[in-house]
Amino acid sequence: MKNTSFRARTDRIADHALRLVLAFNLLLFLSFAVVLAMAAAARAQDNACAGKNLIADFARENPKELATIRAEAAATANGDGLLWKIEKDGATPSYLFGTMHLTDPRVVNLPAAAKEAYDASATIVVETTEILDPKASVKAMAERPDLMMFTDGRTLDKLLPADKIDEVRTALARRGIPFSAVSRMKPWMLTSLVAMPACETARRKTGAAFLDLKLAQNAEAQGKHLMGLETVVEQLDAMAGLPLDFHIQGLIETLALGSRLNDVHGTMLTLYREGNIGMIMPMLRSLEPEDSISDDGYATFEQTMIEARNAVMAERAVPILDKGGAFIAVGALHLPGEKGLIELLRARDYRISKVAGSPN
């Protein structure tokens, strides 16, 4: 049974909100140009992002539950590393690296082992090379406006539960976002906007590159061969295809998190920097309220946003790996698990081992 008093002290953080926030930072780029353009219009906020590490609260107030979380993480296949070496007879070794799509200096400065692998690789692979084009999201929106906006006359005020409309209006107003300006925006787009920490928004507005973009920019500058595994439209299509009710609930709960978003980000950042990727989901699940809504929506989310994309990435990575000498960088949650990239590639007879000196 979950610890009710601890959960109360964390303001009963909702599972949908946590998982969506997690996805936006570890799984996909989303419509980066559109989101940042809107974020620039929002009222200035505290840029410190001084969230606390919730794991410390667990260790102090519920060590038994923390032990359970760590046991589940330990049982997750390939859940304890960020950098992996990929080998196959006849090909130069390649590397697989898990990223966090943030501009935080603690993220964008690669660990020594990862930097060495990057420097030694002739080919650099990211989720999508379209991150180099500031107009990519605008182009995607022009081609498929239905992915990011309601094009059939629906608006958020008609879709939100009646008892939540004022709450959402107020929460957006506190962020300097008029409800009328975003009423036709798909709820997942709005969630991606409000889930971004103020300090992250501020850094990006000054031109700071998030990790994956920095890797791509450096590859171009160094004359390396740059490749992508997906397109922006494919990423947007996957997220937009999830059930609308799931996204509506995610928006409501993300807004309800308020300042607790910084704690969520701080905790994820700590786990990421330690290479404890397999611990992220067990830790977040432990914070679910007793009355959380059905997990059916999240099961669909996991299958669509993680497992299905893993299969596509693995398929497209094969010819790259067969040539050898590649450094493949994708969101860290694509790596672990029985259906993660590492196991999918092992099933194709690649030898994969964690690189000594990388986190964990």
N, C-alpha and C positions, 0 to 999 in steps of 0.2 A: 504494500500500500504506500502511496506517495505521501510525503511529509506535508500535511496541510498547513502548519504554521509557517514553514519555510516558503511554501508556495504563496501564502498570503503576503509575506514580506517582499516577494518579487512581483506583487500586484497581479497574481494569477495570469502570468504571461501566456498568451494563447498559442496553441500549436500551429494553426494556419499562418499566423503572422510570422512566427519564428521561421517556419519552413520557407515561406516566400522570401523573407529577408535573406535567408541562407542562400536560396537559389540565385538571387540577384548578385550576390557577392562571389559565389564559388562556381556557379554553373554556366552562366551565359552573359553575353554583353548587353543584350536588349537593344533598344533603340537609343543608343548612347547620345547621338547628336540632338535628337528631339528632347530627350529628358533634360539634358544640360541646358538647352535653350530655355526651357520652361523654368528650370531651377534658377536661372539667372534673374528671372523676374520676381522671385520670391523675396520676402523681407529678410534682411540680414539676420543671422542667428549666431549664437555662440559657436565659435569654430574650434573649440578645444577637443571635442569628442572624448571627454574624460569619463568614459564608461568604466565601471569596475568589472573585475573578473569574477563571474558568478561561481566559478569552480572553487574559489577561496571560501565563499559562503558555504558551499557543500562540505568542504573539508572541515570547517569549523562547526557547522550545525547539523550535518547529517553525514558523517563519515561512512556509515554502512551503505547508504544509497550511492555514495561516490564510489565505493568499492564495487558495487553492482554495475555501475556505469563503466568502470574501467575493465571489469570482466567481460562485459559485452563487447567493448571496443577491442579487447585482446582477441576475441573470437572472430572478429571481422577480417576476412582475407585481405592481406596487403593494406591494412589500415594504419600502418605506422611509419610512413615515409613519404617524402615528396619527390625524390629523384631516383629513377630506376634505369638500369642499363639493359638494353635490348640487343641480343646477339643471335646470329644465325650464320651457319656455315656459308662462306663465300661472300659475306658482306661485312663492311666496316661497322663496328658497333654503333648503335644509335641510343638516344636517351629519351625518356618520358618524364616530364616534370609537371607537377600540379601547381596551378596558380590560384591567386585570389585577385579578382579584378578591381584592385584598389590602387590609389596613388600614394598610399602611406609609405613613407621612406623605409619603414621596417619590412615592407613587402617588396618594393621595387628594386631594392638592392639585393641581388641574388646571393644566396649562401655561396661560400667559396667553391664547394664541389660542383654546384650547378653552374656557376660562372665558368669554371674550367671546362665543363662539358659543352656549354654554349659556345665558348671561344673555339673549341676544337671541331665543331660541327660545320659542315659546308652548307647544309640545308636547315632552315629554321621553319617550323610549322606551328601555326597558331589556329585557334578555332575558325576565325575568318579574317582574311586579309583586308576586308572592307573597313576594318577599324582605322585604316590609314586614310580613308576618304571621309572627311567631315560631312559630306553630303550623302553618304550611303543610306542613312536612315530616311532622309528626305526623299531619295529616289525610291526606296522601298515603300514609303507611304504613298507616293504617287502611283506606283504600280499596284499596290494592294492596300488601299486606304482602310479596308474592312479589318485589317489586322490590328490597327491601333485606335480606330475611331468607329463609333456607331454610324452606319451609313443608311440605316433603315428607319430613321425617325425616333428611335429610342434614345432616352437620356437617363442619366444616373438617378435623377429624382423620381423617375418612374420605376426604377429597378430596385432601389434601396428599400429595405423595410421601412414602413412609415415612421416607426419609433426611433429610427436611426438617422433620418435625414438631417435633423437639426444638429445632432451630435457630429456628423460628418462635416456639415457646413462650418461649425465652430472650430473643429480640429484643423480644417484647411485654412480657415481665416487666421488662426494663430501662426500658420506658416506663410502667411501673406499670399495665399492662393484663393482668388474669388471662385466660388462654386460655379458660377455661370460660365467662367472661362474654361472649365474642364468638364462640363456636363455631358458632352458627347464623347469624351475620352473613355476607352475601354478601361475597366477597373484595374486590370493588371498593370496598365501603363501608369495610372495614377499611383498605384502602390509602389512601383519602382521609383517614382519621383519622391514620394514622402519617406521611403525607406532609406534613402541615401543620407548618411550622416552629414550634418552641416559643414564639418571640416572637410569632408570629401568633396562636397559641392564647391566649397571655396577654393580648394586646391585646383580642381579641374577648370574653374573659371579663370584661373591665372595661367592656364596652359599646361599644368602638370600632367604627365602621361601615366595612365595606370599600367600595371606590370606588363600585361600582354601587348599593349600598344608600344611600350618602351622596347620590348624584345623585337617587335616587328620593325620599329624605326631604326634600331641599331643594326638589324640584319640588312636593311636597305643601305644604310650608311657604309657598312663594311663590305658590301658587294656579295653578300651571301644570297643563296637561292631562297626566296620566301614563298611559302605555300600555305593554303588554308584547307580545313577539313569540312567546313560548312559555309553557308551564305547567310547574310542577315535575314533574308526572307524566310529561310528554313528555320532559323531560330525564333523569329517572330511568329511564324505559323504554328510552331509547336506550342508556344505559350498561349497564343490566342485560341488554340483548339481545345483547351481545357474547359471543363464545365463552368458556365457563367456564375452559378451559385457559389462555386469554390472561390472564384475571384472576388465576388462581392463580399463574402465573409472575410477573405484575406485583407481587403481594403479596410473594412470596419475594424478588424482586430489590430492591424498595423497602426492605424491612427490612434487606437486606444492605448497602444504601448507608450506613446509620448516619449518622455526622456529615457524610458527603459530601453529604447532602441540602442542607445549608446552602450548599455551594459551587454546587450546581445552581441553587438559588433566587437566590443572589447574582449568578450569571451571567445568568440570565433577566431579573432586575430591571435589570441594567445595559443589556442589549440593548433592553428595553422602554422605558426612560427615554430612550434615544437614538433611539427610533423605528425601530430596525433589526429589525423583525419578520421580514423575509425571511431573516435570518441565524440565527434560532433553530433551525430544524430542521436545516440543514446542520451547524451546530456540534454539535448533539446526536448526529447520525448519525456524526460523525467520532470519537466516543468509544465506538462500539460495539466490543465485543470480537470477535476473529476468529472465535470459536466461538459467536457469538450465534445464538439459535434463529431459525427461519424468520420472514421478514417478512410471511407471509400474514396473521397475526393483526393486525398493525398496519395492513395495507392495508384490512382490514375496519373497524378502528378509525377510520381516516381517513375512509373513505367514510361511516360511520355517524355519527360524532361531529362531523365538520367539514362534508363536502360535502353530505350529506342535510339537515343542519340549516341550512346556508347557503341551500339551495333554499327551505326553508320560511320562513326569515326574509325572504328577498327577496320572496317572494309576499305575505307579510303586511305588508311595509313599503310596498308600492306605493300602496295607498290613502292611507297616511299622508303619503308624499312628494308625492302629487298634490295634497294640501291645502296642503302647504308649511309652513315655519316649524318644522320638527322637528329635534331633536337626538337622534340614535339612538346609543346606547352598548351595544356588545356586546364579547365577548371578542376580544382583538386578533388571534388567529389566524383569525378568521372573515373578516378583510379581504383578505389577499393571495392571490395565485395565480389561475390561469385559472378556477378554480371558486370563487373567493372572492366575497364580497358585492359588492365594487366592480365586478368584471367582470360579475357576474350583473345588476347594476342598469344598467350601461352597455348591456348587451344589450337592455334595455327602454327605450332611448333617453334615459336621463338623462345629462347632462353632469357628469362628476365630475373634480374637480381637487384636488390636495393644497393645503392651506392654508398660505400662507407664514407662518413664525413658529412652526409646530408642530414637534415634534421631527423632525429630519432633513428 
